[in-house]
């Protein structure tokens, strides 16, 4: 691909959009990138997430694809952690316990995390718990990681542009080069811009608190407790809803569930309550390239990368690598076609 004048237009300023910007900028250092988004951190859906690595609410995404993307992201977190970027990127290596009220088999990703084991029957568990798993994995706070990315991208040929896109036609009024490749990381925004009826929101409400006594993550079928570098995230809801307002009922339910598990959180200082809409796609993550034609006759390649559900941070770096691969493939095909002409 001709890299000297290559231009990319990335739609979406959340963790997936910025991850794509990082990987494309690394791969094509002479390129120019525009990132267009309604909002940027700290006002994105990604900022609400606790960032615990783990495939979650992913529709019908194939296990093969999900494993590849999730493994790449886990490896990348390990690289950052070992490289001394843990504090800057909000990365922690934490022990996790998951409890289930039914007999549950080990998840397909058990061999990606560290030290995965089924808790012995002789280990004292909560009442009604039939199965429990323990393992060690990463939390990565999207707000801190996105700041890290933005600091780097701001020193490169990258422009951040705040715009609201209501449809794909909105792109036609923007100053986009004829050879620009568009990367769609709009999340729920793809419902309109990509006219995707398979996309729907799964509402997640959480509460962040200050506590110096929580060093491991806990989850059961009704609540979860996830320590970050500065706060602890208590959650959460999984509701098919567009409502982004904080619900007092959900707030009470979250606190009760978490306090039943960990009473020491009763005196934790409440920082804030937040709501985010997970972009779930019934048939799974959409990661593919298509060609679109504008009214003025311009043809553009658009790589769709959305529908990550509750696993945006878990898949972001791996999916950005897949986007880069598709861009390379498109460039090679275009070069071959031009040679034949």
C-alpha positions in Angstrom: 0.0 0.0 0.0 1.1 3.5 -0.7 1.8 4.8 2.8 3.1 8.4 2.1 -0.3 9.9 1.5 -2.6 7.3 3.0 -5.4 8.8 5.0 -7.7 7.1 7.6 -10.9 8.4 9.0 -11.8 6.7 12.3 -15.4 7.0 13.5 -15.6 6.7 17.2 -13.4 8.0 20.0 -13.8 5.1 22.5 -11.3 2.4 23.3 -11.8 0.6 20.0 -11.4 3.8 17.9 -8.3 4.9 19.7 -6.8 1.3 19.6 -7.3 1.3 15.8 -5.7 4.8 15.6 -2.7 3.5 17.5 -2.2 0.3 15.5 -2.7 2.1 12.1 -0.4 4.9 13.1 2.3 2.4 14.2 1.9 0.4 10.9 1.6 3.4 8.6 3.7 6.1 10.3 3.5 8.5 7.3 -0.3 8.4 7.2 -2.8 11.0 8.3 -5.6 10.1 10.6 -8.8 11.9 11.5 -10.8 10.6 14.6 -14.4 11.8 14.5 -16.6 11.2 17.5 -19.6 12.6 19.4 -17.5 12.5 22.6 -14.0 11.7 23.7 -12.7 10.5 27.1 -13.8 11.0 29.9 -17.3 11.1 28.3 -17.4 7.8 26.3 -19.1 4.5 27.0 -15.6 3.0 27.5 -15.0 5.3 30.5 -17.8 3.6 32.4 -16.2 0.1 32.2 -14.3 -1.4 35.1 -11.9 -3.0 32.5 -11.6 -6.5 33.8 -10.3 -8.7 31.0 -13.0 -11.3 30.1 -15.2 -12.0 27.1 -18.7 -10.9 28.2 -22.1 -10.3 26.4 -20.9 -10.9 22.9 -23.9 -12.2 21.1 -23.0 -15.0 18.6 -19.4 -14.0 18.0 -17.5 -17.1 17.0 -15.2 -18.5 19.7 -12.4 -18.8 17.1 -12.4 -15.1 16.4 -13.0 -14.1 20.0 -10.1 -16.2 21.2 -7.7 -14.7 18.7 -8.7 -11.1 19.6 -8.9 -11.7 23.3 -5.6 -13.5 23.4 -3.9 -10.6 21.5 -5.2 -8.1 24.0 -4.2 -10.1 27.0 -0.7 -10.5 25.6 -0.6 -6.7 25.0 -1.6 -6.0 28.6 1.1 -8.3 29.8 3.6 -6.4 27.6 2.5 -3.0 29.0 2.6 -4.4 32.6 6.1 -5.8 32.2 7.3 -2.7 30.4 6.6 -0.4 33.3 3.3 1.2 32.0 1.0 -0.3 34.6 0.3 2.9 36.5 0.1 5.1 33.5 -2.3 2.8 31.7 -4.3 1.7 34.7 -3.3 -1.9 34.5 -3.5 -4.2 37.5 -2.9 -7.9 37.8 -5.6 -9.2 40.1 -6.9 -12.5 41.4 -10.5 -13.2 40.5 -13.2 -15.5 42.0 -16.3 -16.3 40.1 -19.2 -18.1 41.8 -22.2 -19.8 40.2 -25.3 -21.4 41.7 -25.3 -24.2 39.1 -22.8 -26.8 37.9 -20.8 -24.8 35.4 -18.1 -25.9 33.0 -14.8 -24.0 32.6 -15.0 -21.2 30.0 -13.2 -21.5 26.7 -10.7 -18.8 27.7 -9.5 -20.6 30.9 -6.1 -21.2 29.3 -5.5 -17.6 28.5 -5.6 -16.3 32.0 -3.1 -17.3 34.7 -3.6 -20.1 37.2 -7.2 -21.0 36.3 -8.6 -23.6 38.7 -11.9 -24.9 39.9 -12.3 -24.3 43.7 -12.2 -27.5 45.6 -15.4 -28.8 47.1 -13.6 -28.7 50.5 -13.1 -25.0 50.1 -15.8 -23.1 52.1 -18.1 -21.3 49.6 -21.0 -19.1 49.9 -24.4 -20.5 50.5 -26.0 -21.9 47.2 -22.7 -21.8 45.3 -22.3 -25.0 43.3 -19.2 -24.0 41.2 -16.4 -21.5 41.7 -13.4 -20.6 39.6 -10.2 -18.8 40.6 -7.7 -17.2 38.3 -5.5 -14.2 37.8 -5.9 -11.7 35.0 -5.7 -8.0 34.2 -7.9 -5.0 34.8 -7.1 -2.1 32.5 -8.9 1.2 33.1 -10.1 2.5 29.8 -9.9 6.1 30.9 -6.2 5.9 31.7 -5.4 3.8 28.7 -7.2 6.2 26.4 -5.3 9.1 27.9 -2.1 7.3 27.2 -3.1 6.7 23.6 -4.2 10.3 23.1 -1.0 11.6 24.5 0.9 9.5 21.9 -1.4 10.3 19.0 -1.3 14.0 19.7 2.4 13.9 18.7 1.6 12.3 15.3 -0.4 13.2 12.2 -3.7 12.7 14.1 -6.6 15.2 14.3 -9.4 14.8 16.9 -12.7 16.1 15.6 -15.9 16.3 17.6 -18.9 15.8 15.3 -22.3 14.0 15.6 -22.9 11.6 12.7 -26.6 10.6 12.2 -26.1 8.5 9.1 -23.5 7.4 6.6 -24.5 10.3 4.4 -23.1 12.7 7.0 -19.6 11.6 5.9 -20.2 13.2 2.5 -20.2 16.7 3.9 -16.9 16.2 5.7 -13.6 16.9 4.1 -12.5 13.3 3.4 -9.9 12.6 0.9 -11.0 10.5 -2.1 -8.5 7.7 -1.2 -9.3 7.7 2.6 -10.1 4.5 4.3 -12.9 4.8 6.9 -12.8 2.7 10.1 -16.2 2.5 11.8 -15.8 2.1 15.6 -19.0 3.9 16.6 -20.4 1.2 18.9 -24.1 1.9 19.4 -23.9 4.8 16.8 -23.6 2.1 14.1 -27.3 1.4 14.7 -28.0 4.5 12.5 -24.7 5.1 10.7 -24.4 1.5 9.5 -28.2 1.0 9.5 -27.6 -2.2 11.6 -30.9 -3.6 13.0 -29.0 -6.4 14.7 -27.4 -4.0 17.2 -29.0 -3.3 20.5 -28.0 -1.8 23.9 -27.4 -3.7 27.1 -27.5 -1.2 29.9 -24.8 -1.4 32.6 -25.0 0.7 35.8 -22.0 0.7 38.2 -20.8 2.5 41.3 -17.2 3.6 41.9 -16.1 3.7 45.5 -12.8 4.4 47.4 -11.5 1.5 49.4 -7.9 0.5 50.3 -9.0 -3.0 51.5 -10.0 -4.7 48.2 -7.2 -6.5 46.4 -9.1 -9.2 44.4 -12.1 -9.3 42.1 -15.3 -11.2 42.9 -18.3 -12.0 40.7 -21.4 -14.0 41.0 -24.6 -14.1 39.0 -26.0 -10.9 40.5 -23.1 -8.6 41.3 -19.4 -8.0 40.8 -16.6 -6.2 42.7 -13.6 -5.1 40.6 -10.6 -3.1 42.0 -9.0 -0.5 39.8 -5.9 1.5 40.5 -7.7 4.3 42.3 -11.2 3.1 42.9 -13.3 -0.1 43.2 -16.1 -0.7 40.8 -19.3 -2.2 42.1 -21.8 -3.6 39.6 -23.9 -4.1 37.9 -26.8 -4.4 35.6 -27.4 -6.2 32.3 -30.6 -4.8 30.9 -31.8 -4.4 27.3 -32.5 -0.7 27.5 -31.6 2.7 26.1 -31.9 4.4 29.5 -28.6 6.2 30.5 -30.0 7.7 33.7 -28.8 6.4 37.0 -31.5 4.3 38.6 -31.9 4.5 42.5 -33.4 1.0 42.4 -30.4 -0.4 40.6 -28.1 1.6 42.9 -29.7 0.0 45.9 -29.5 -3.5 44.4 -25.9 -3.2 43.4 -24.8 -2.0 46.9 -26.9 -4.6 48.7 -25.4 -7.4 46.5 -21.9 -6.3 46.9 -22.2 -5.6 50.7 -23.6 -9.0 51.2 -20.4 -10.4 49.7 -17.9 -7.9 51.1 -19.3 -6.1 54.2 -16.1 -4.0 54.6 -17.3 -1.9 51.6 -20.0 -0.4 53.8 -17.8 2.4 54.8 -16.2 3.0 51.4 -16.5 6.5 50.1 -18.8 6.7 47.1 -17.2 8.5 44.1 -19.9 8.3 41.5 -22.6 6.2 39.8 -22.4 5.7 36.1 -24.4 4.2 33.3 -23.1 2.9 29.9 -24.8 1.1 27.0 -22.9 -2.0 25.9 -23.2 -2.3 22.0 -24.3 -5.9 21.6 -24.9 -7.4 18.2 -27.1 -10.5 18.0 -24.9 -12.2 15.4 -21.7 -11.1 17.1 -19.0 -8.6 16.5 -19.0 -7.0 13.1 -15.4 -6.9 11.8 -15.3 -6.7 8.0 -14.5 -4.5 5.1 -17.0 -3.2 2.5 -17.0 -0.6 -0.2 -19.4 2.3 -0.2 -20.2 4.9 -2.9 -20.9 8.5 -2.0 -23.4 10.6 -4.0 -20.5 12.4 -5.7 -19.3 9.1 -7.1 -16.4 8.6 -4.7 -15.7 5.1 -3.6 -14.4 4.4 -0.1 -13.4 1.3 1.7 -15.0 1.1 5.2 -13.9 -1.3 7.8 -16.6 -2.0 10.4 -15.4 -2.8 13.9 -18.3 -2.7 16.4 -20.7 -4.8 18.4 -18.2 -5.7 21.2 -20.8 -5.9 23.9 -19.3 -6.0 27.3 -15.9 -6.9 26.0 -14.7 -3.7 24.5 -11.5 -3.5 26.5 -11.0 -7.3 26.3 -11.0 -7.3 22.5 -9.9 -3.8 21.5 -6.2 -4.4 20.8 -6.8 -7.7 19.0 -9.6 -6.3 16.9 -7.5 -3.3 16.0 -4.9 -5.7 14.7 -7.5 -7.4 12.6 -8.5 -3.9 11.2 -4.9 -3.3 10.2 -4.7 -6.7 8.5 -7.9 -5.9 6.5 -6.4 -2.5 5.5 -3.2 -4.3 4.2 -5.3 -6.8 2.2 -7.3 -4.0 0.7 -4.2 -2.1 -0.3 -2.6 -5.1 -1.9 -5.8 -5.8 -4.0 -6.0 -2.2 -5.0 -2.3 -2.1 -6.0 -2.7 -5.3 -8.1 -5.7 -3.8 -9.9 -3.9 -0.6 -10.7 -1.0 -2.7 -12.1 -3.3 -4.6 -14.4 -4.8 -1.3 -15.7 
